Every structure is written in C-alpha cells, then in structure tokens.
Amino acid sequence: MMCAAVYSTATGTARAQVSAADSVMQHAKGNRLSIGGYGEVALSRNFYSDNVYRYSRPNQYKDDPAHGRFDIPHAVIYISYDFGKGWTMGTEIEFEHGGMGGAVEREFDEAAEWEQETEKGGEVELEQFWIQKSFARWANVRMGHIVVPVGLNNAHHEPLHYFTVYRPEGENTILPSTWHDTGISFWGRYGDFRYELQVLAGLDAFMFDRDGWIHNGPKSVFEYKVANKYGFAARIDNYTIPGLRIGLSGYYGEAMHNTFPHDMENTYGHIKGKVAIGAVDFTFNRYNWIVRGNADYGYVGDAMTISNLKRNITSNDAPYSSTPVGKNAVAAGIEAGYDIFSQIPGLNADNQKLYAFGRFEYYNSYIPDKVQADYSYTAKKRIAAGLNYYPLPQVAVKAEYSHRFLKSGYNNEPSVSIGVAYEGFFL
C-alpha cells in the first residue's frame, strides 16, 4: 500500500497534504488494521564550537575545532484500527535520538553498592493515543493524547514534509515539537476546509526557558500530566486553489499554577502566565515546485515574575530550568525546491525526483520586555541549500549546507549534513 500521507496516487506527481493528526489513520479499502511509520538518519559536521560557554565567551571559543554528530532524530511506529460503526483507535510511538537506555550495576570496589546509570540519551514517547468517534466527514471527536497542530511543523512534521535534514529550526526551537498533549479534539472537513478545535491540559510555566521559550511547556516529569489549568488550540486549512494549502492556527491558555505540588496559588494567584500564539503557514505543490512558509508569534504574560519565581522560589534540585523566559518569541521561514528530474523524461516517468532547494528562516526564542536582561544570541538567521533525491515516493536522501548567522559579537555557525528518511505504511 502506498502511503497517502506521502504520495498522491490520484495525480501521480505530488504528495498529498495530509495533516500529522490524520496521517496515522491510513487504511486500504477493506482493511481495518493499519501499520506504518517514519524515520530519519542524520550525519552532520558542525564547523563551530560545541562548548557550553560559546555564547557567553564567544572570543574564547571562536577558533575551536569542528565537531561531528551521527543521529537518529526520530523513529516512529503508527498503529491504528477501525472497530467499525465510526469508532477508531490511533497510536504513535516515537523513539527520539535512538531511544534511551539504563543499567543497574553492582560496584564491588565501592562497598558492593548497587548503582543505576544512564547508558545513553534520547527519549521514548507516546506521541499519539486516542479513541475517535466519527459521526460524519465534518464531525469527528477524539479523546486521548493528540497532536497539537499549531504551526507548520507540528501539523506536518513527518520528514518528507520539509527539505532540510533536521526539522526546520525556528518552530522546532520556540514551540513544542512535535507538540502533543492529552485532551479532546473536534475536527472535520467541509468543502475545501479542514478545521480542528482542541481542549488540552495546560502548559507548565516553570518549564519555559530562554533558549526554547515554551518548547518544554507540555512536558511533565511526573507519572501524570498536571491539569490545574487548561489550554485551547485551533487550526483551519483551506485547499480551494489546486496545489495550495493555507493554514491558520493558534493557542491560548494559562501556564502558572500548573505544576505539582499545587501550593503557590494562595500567594501568587494573581500571576496567570497567559500564553497566546498565532501562526500562519502554507504549502504550494504544483508545476514541479514545492514551496513552504510559516510565520509564528507568541506572548507570555508575567514573564518577568515567572523568571524570578523559577530562580528564587523553586529548590535547586527541582526539575525546572532556571533561565528566564522572554515575553515574546518569533519564528518565520520559507523554503522552495524545484524537481530537476521533471525535465528528464526517463527519470520523470519512473517517479524519481531530485529537488534542488533553498531555505531562509529567522527566529528568536527570547524577546524580553523593558525590564528583563537581554541575551541577543537567541536571535538567529539561518540559510540552507541542498538536494533531496527521491528514488521512491516513500524514501528521501537529503544533503544540505547551512549557515546560522548570529548578531555581531558572536560566532556564526556553518554546518554540512546528510540524511536519509522514509515515511510510509506497511499494512
């Protein structure tokens, strides 16, 4: 079965624009069980320092040697099942950076103590798990752990939906990526529109920080997700113009007092930590061109107070970042690629594709208000250029050169990366 999220069998030339929330649900006619997934392998050489002080002491590390990284950013398994009568189930299990590992050892040279050690980094996450009831094409209700489709990257995060080896940096920096949380979703399609409304567990303001803004906000270090406060997300996409999808999305909620233990509201109840995000994005896929773009802007209320509370109230061993959070954050990017093989009849007839692409983006994870300290290294511009080769519709081999430009006084950050990615369904 060919993956409908990757390739449009109707046209034979362009990938269908299926949202990430829907891609787990791809059933061949007559089949109730669907198994699939996606994955990436990335090899990079970074021609800049990897020292943790390279921004606070840039002159000291400007001549550091290059460093390399081999990585498996994501390896994902989809499983979904159609129970009948409109009831379906979907799951997505994700292994990030090769998963994680631990071991328990007995140290015979240290009084025979038992020690638990972390053997490797990475994460294993349940990115989606939901039960859905479909009443009609325009009315579906999901309850469980769901993708929050705010921004281009979250709505279309599979690796064949962007040209770069890694996910686009801007949204991947300032927003959770992939943003997934537990809640209830109402979604549907009507005419040329797809729409979705979500009620979710709120973000945790103490997980916000300088280098990632609200990136870690949905995470919980506990066995459960604290939901003292709630968040609301919405998205609408239009497909009226052939080959063009235009989307608007947003989020609103309170992030303070959404942690454990819930014992600060009596003293700091007036601090709400309101989060508001607005985003617009598009994808154009026609005439052998693929062009994608996004613009995101966000606001955190009481940012200065939250920053002070994180630093002064929480204990040193609390699982929160001590760095300040900015009042605002921004990310904007555009990429365009042209299929060179479209001009070579034999390769075009064989459905092979070779996109030459370029990308530019600007993002800033920390825009302070007037009374907050400034950390200007968080404002970055990035260009990337390279090739994507598709020997098959479900497989892409990627190569790129990128250059990250920082403000005056800091060192720029060039790199070269190659990767291979797949996205498809096996059953």
Sequence and secondary structure as in RCSB ss.txt:
>XXXX:A:sequence
MMCAAVYSTATGTARAQVSAADSVMQHAKGNRLSIGGYGEVALSRNFYSDNVYRYSRPNQYKDDPAHGRFDIPHA
VIYISYDFGKGWTMGTEIEFEHGGMGGAVEREFDEAAEWEQETEKGGEVELEQFWIQKSFARWANVRMGHIVVPV
GLNNAHHEPLHYFTVYRPEGENTILPSTWHDTGISFWGRYGDFRYELQVLAGLDAFMFDRDGWIHNGPKSVFEYK
VANKYGFAARIDNYTIPGLRIGLSGYYGEAMHNTFPHDMENTYGHIKGKVAIGAVDFTFNRYNWIVRGNADYGYV
GDAMTISNLKRNITSNDAPYSSTPVGKNAVAAGIEAGYDIFSQIPGLNADNQKLYAFGRFEYYNSYIPDKVQADY
SYTAKKRIAAGLNYYPLPQVAVKAEYSHRFLKSGYNNEPSVSIGVAYEGFFL
>XXXX:A:secstr
   TTT  TTTSSS     HHHHT    TT  EEEEEEEEEEEEEE S   TTTTTSGGGGTT   EEEEE  EE
EEEEEEEEETTEEEEEEEEEETT  EEEEEEETTTTTEEEEEEEE  EEEEEEEEEEEEEETTEEEEEEEEE   
SHHHHT SGGG SSSS  HHHHHHS TT EEEEEEEEEEETTEEEEEEEEE   GGG BTTTBTTTTT  SSSS 
  SSEEEEEEEEE  STTEEEEEEEEEEE TT SSS  SHHHHTT   EEEEEEEEEEEEETTEEEEEEEEEEEE
TTHHHHHHHHHHTS TTSSS  S   SEEEEEEEEEEEEGGGGSHHHHHTT EEEEEEEEEEEEEEE  TTS   
GGGEEEEEEEEEEEEEETTEEEEEEEEEEEE TTS  EEEEEEEEEEEEE  
